[in-house]
Amino acid sequence: MTGREPKLDNDLFFVCSLIEHIGRVTKNRRADVVNALGKDVLARYLELADVYHCEPIENTAAELVEKRGITAGGFDNTAGEFNVPTVFDIAKVYKRLIVDVAENGGSSPIDALAGVYNSWINDKIRDYKCSMYYESPEYLYLSYLDGEPVKD
């Protein structure tokens, strides 16, 4: 075993990082970013992630914002007196959940991505004042399936 992540996981991590970065820069909810980009664009960036990740994420994000006409919103979950996870920390949380949803639900990675970002759990993960974003991948997946945080 090499200890390396599967290519799909790494590519999803890139796409989730891109979504998070665009959301922070444009002050848009991440579901709005996903929906503005659309499944076709997301699938293209997932397919070519190994090429796109060679560029600084700021450049790739700026290009997408311009091409897709993503305008500034009023959502900012990075302001406040709490520790804000990095773009990459949050992308890792989403990537793990999306992989679980796709693998266990039999959906494509892009359908799983759109489903996760447009679900109730997105509101919980992006609220950095609560603990949902640093829960275990298993807990997040079970909560996603239940439609609410799993009770002990």
FENSULJO-V357210 format. One record per residue. N is the residue number from 1. RES is the residue in one letter. OMEGA is omega in degrees with one decimal (none if undefined). NEAR is the number of other ideal C-beta (glycine too) atoms within 8 Angstrom. D_CENTER is the distance of its C-alpha to the mean C-alpha in Angstrom with 2 decimals. Layout:
# FENSULJO-V357210
<<N RES OMEGA NEAR D_CENTER> <N RES OMEGA NEAR D_CENTER>>
This chain:
# FENSULJO-V357210
<<1 M -175.3 2 27.46> <2 T -176.8 3 25.87> <3 G 179.9 3 23.06> <4 R 177.4 4 20.68> <5 E 173.9 6 17.30> <6 P -177.0 6 17.44> <7 K -179.4 7 16.60> <8 L 179.1 8 14.02> <9 D 179.9 10 12.09> <10 N 179.2 11 12.51> <11 D 176.1 12 11.60> <12 L 177.1 14 8.26> <13 F 177.9 13 7.72> <14 F -177.9 14 8.99> <15 V 177.9 13 7.06> <16 C 176.0 15 3.57> <17 S 179.0 12 6.37> <18 L 177.8 14 7.91> <19 I -179.4 15 5.81> <20 E -179.9 13 6.06> <21 H 179.0 12 9.53> <22 I 179.2 15 10.58> <23 G -179.8 14 9.85> <24 R -177.4 10 11.91> <25 V -177.0 9 14.51> <26 T -178.0 12 15.14> <27 K 176.6 10 14.79> <28 N 173.0 13 12.96> <29 R -174.8 10 10.93> <30 R 175.5 12 7.34> <31 A 178.2 9 8.92> <32 D 177.0 11 11.64> <33 V 179.4 14 9.87> <34 V -178.1 13 8.61> <35 N 177.1 9 12.19> <36 A 178.6 10 13.86> <37 L 179.8 13 12.67> <38 G -176.1 8 13.61> <39 K -178.7 8 13.38> <40 D 179.3 6 16.06> <41 V 178.8 10 14.56> <42 L 178.7 14 11.19> <43 A 178.5 9 13.59> <44 R -179.8 8 15.67> <45 Y 175.1 14 13.18> <46 L -179.6 13 12.15> <47 E -176.4 7 15.92> <48 L -176.3 8 16.85> <49 A -179.1 12 14.20> <50 D 175.3 9 17.15> <51 V -176.6 6 18.96> <52 Y -176.8 11 16.44> <53 H 175.6 8 15.39> <54 C 177.2 5 19.11> <55 E 172.4 7 18.85> <56 P -176.7 5 17.70> <57 I 178.9 11 14.14> <58 E -179.6 7 15.98> <59 N 180.0 8 18.12> <60 T 179.4 11 15.64> <61 A -179.7 12 13.68> <62 A 178.4 9 17.15> <63 E 179.2 8 18.29> <64 L 178.9 14 15.57> <65 V -179.8 11 16.15> <66 E -177.5 7 19.82> <67 K -176.5 6 19.84> <68 R 177.5 10 17.84> <69 G -180.0 6 19.64> <70 I -177.4 11 16.82> <71 T -179.7 5 18.95> <72 A 176.0 6 18.68> <73 G -178.8 9 17.78> <74 G -176.7 5 18.90> <75 F 177.8 9 15.90> <76 D 178.5 7 15.70> <77 N 179.1 8 14.31> <78 T 177.8 7 15.33> <79 A 177.7 4 19.02> <80 G -175.7 7 21.18> <81 E -179.7 2 23.12> <82 F 179.0 6 20.56> <83 N 179.5 4 18.71> <84 V 177.4 8 15.38> <85 P 178.7 8 13.02> <86 T 174.9 6 12.26> <87 V -175.5 10 9.29> <88 F 175.1 8 9.50> <89 D -179.4 8 10.17> <90 I 178.5 14 7.07> <91 A 179.6 14 5.04> <92 K 178.6 10 7.83> <93 V -179.9 12 7.60> <94 Y -179.0 15 4.59> <95 K -178.9 12 6.35> <96 R -179.9 10 9.52> <97 L -179.8 14 9.16> <98 I 177.4 14 8.32> <99 V 178.9 13 11.22> <100 D -179.0 11 13.37> <101 V -179.0 14 13.02> <102 A -176.7 13 13.82> <103 E -175.7 6 16.57> <104 N -178.5 7 18.17> <105 G 178.3 7 17.91> <106 G 179.3 4 19.04> <107 S 176.4 9 16.51> <108 S 177.8 6 15.15> <109 P -178.7 12 11.75> <110 I 176.4 10 11.05> <111 D 177.3 10 12.63> <112 A 178.7 14 10.74> <113 L -179.9 15 7.30> <114 A 179.3 12 9.20> <115 G -179.7 10 10.84> <116 V -177.4 14 8.28> <117 Y 179.6 12 6.78> <118 N -178.8 9 10.55> <119 S 178.9 8 11.94> <120 W -174.2 7 13.70> <121 I 177.1 12 11.56> <122 N 178.3 13 8.87> <123 D -179.3 7 11.99> <124 K -179.2 12 12.91> <125 I -175.8 12 9.94> <126 R 176.7 11 9.95> <127 D -173.6 10 13.74> <128 Y 175.2 12 14.59> <129 K 176.2 5 18.19> <130 C -172.4 7 17.71> <131 S -171.9 5 17.03> <132 M -174.4 12 14.31> <133 Y 178.1 13 11.56> <134 Y 173.4 6 14.08> <135 E -179.1 8 15.50> <136 S 177.0 5 16.02> <137 P 179.3 8 13.85> <138 E 178.8 6 16.87> <139 Y 179.6 9 17.09> <140 L -179.5 16 13.56> <141 Y 179.4 12 14.28> <142 L 177.7 9 17.75> <143 S 177.6 14 16.78> <144 Y 179.9 12 14.39> <145 L -178.6 6 17.44> <146 D -177.9 8 19.86> <147 G 177.3 5 18.22> <148 E 178.4 6 18.77> <149 P 179.2 7 18.68> <150 V 178.1 8 21.03> <151 K 177.9 3 24.34> <152 D none 2 26.24>>
